[in-house]
Amino acid sequence: MLTKCLDCLANIKVDKVAVFVGGVLFGTAGLKVLGSKDAKKAYVQGTAAVLRAKDCVMQATTNVQENAEDILAEAKQINEERYAMEKNSVETAEEAVEE
C-alpha cells in the first residue's frame, strides 16, 4: 500500500501543483484587493467618469439632432419654393402657347 502511495506522489507534477497553489493565493489576495476601500474609491471615480462621459455624449447627440431637424426643415422649404417656381413657369409657358 505504501508503494502505491509513493507511486501516486511520483506521478504528481510539481509545476502544475505550483501553478494551482499560486492561482489560489493570487485569487484570495485579489479578492481582498477588490474589496478594499481603495478599490471602492477607484470604482466610484470610474463610475463618475462614465456618467460624465454619458452626459457629454447625450448633449452632443441632442445638438446633432436639433441641427438635423433645422437642416431638414430648410431643405423642405427650398424644395417647396422650387416646386412653386416650376409650377409658375409651366403655367406661364402654357399661357404663352395658348395666346
Secondary structure, 3 states (H helix, E strand, C coil): CHHHHHHHHHHCCHHHHHHHHHHHHHHHHHHHHHCCHHHHHHHHHHHHHHHHHHHHHHHHHHHHHHHHHHHHHHHHHHHHHHHHHHHHHHHHHHHHHHC
